[in-house]
Amino acid sequence: MKGAKDEGFKTVLVCKKDRTSLYKRFKFIDDIFEIDQNSESISPECQEYLKENGCILIPHGSLIAYSDIDYIEQLTVPIFGNKWILRWEADRNLKQELMTYAGLTTPQAVKSKYDIDRLCIVKLHGAAGGRGYFLAWNRETFEKGALDLIKQKVIKSEDDLYIQEYVKGVPVYLHYFYSSINNEIEFLGVDRRYETDIDGLGRIPASHQLGIGIQTSSYNVIGNFPLVLRESLLGKVYSMGENFVQAAKQLVPPGMIGPFCLEGVCDASGNFVTFEFSARIVAGTNLYVMGSPYSSLIYDDPMSMGRRIALEIKNAQKNTDLKVILT
């Protein structure tokens, strides 16, 4: 929203009532549409309000996490980007298909708990922000972790879980922007996440962890760190982004529009293994409200991801047609 304001747009925020007092502090938010629950963010009343005010909806993680994908696809509010690709983000099987088609190196998917024969990470579908993730190394540890989530009412059954080989390396989250107007990909930043409780366990000696019986822990994201990559890695970074864009054009027309993120690890040999993608703006871009070391190589003015979205909308208004970037 700050980036939209920087480019001269008026802004409307949809948020829960208990957060209104926070967002009223910021002058770049012109108006607020209050809701009781996150699931109401795309209610008929909200849609009507947004259309009456000539709004363009910018999708982010909460929209994917709390809204039904079928309903998102039926929205009549103009959405920046390709709303059809959000289904491919939310469904891990489709997600894997797209990443494989793009030629990205990915962790091996494990089809069944009976096939677990190494360290694996078990995930929920959709944009859960690490919520409910746990490690498993055999059928028994998988069943224990799944049962804990069922008791917490995070999932209904084991069928709600996705099993993936655990890959060692440094977590990296690569922020891209693809301009369908210019047919160019831009690399605008990179971050890594700080996750509780798993990152905090590093402060506890291994002997103590064993002594108190710690086996698994949560991967809930509480914040993000900025990263600058070794320059020798950047060629791979751009190639990965370009391959992903080409694959999206083939599998999910009209393809990738605007911001996206390839999320994975970089191993000791400098190779990237991608385990996720986000087909919209991600929280890690909040690190770069005034731009990043990479955006400053492209733009002379501070360029956040939010401002880059607003700039693309402005360029479409002036030079082409808004329909090119909206669905």
Buried (B, 14 or more C-beta within 10 A) or exposed (E): BBBBBBBEBEBBBBBEEEEEEEEEEEEBBBEBBBBEEBEBBBBEEBBEBBEEEEBBBBBBBBBBBBBEBEEBEEBEBBBBBBBBBBBBBBBBEBBBBBBEBBEBBBBEBBEEBEEBEEBBBBBBBBBBBBBBBBBBBBBEBBEEBBEBBBEEEBBEEBEBBBBBBBBEBEBBBBBBBBBBBEEEBBBBBBBBBBBBBBBEEEEEEEEEBEEEEEEBBBBBBEBBEEBEBEEEBEEBBBBBBBBBBBBBBEBBEBBBBBBBBBBBBBBEEEEBBBBBBBBBBBBBBBBBBEBBBBBBEBBEEBBBBBBBBBBBBBBBEEEEEEEBBBB
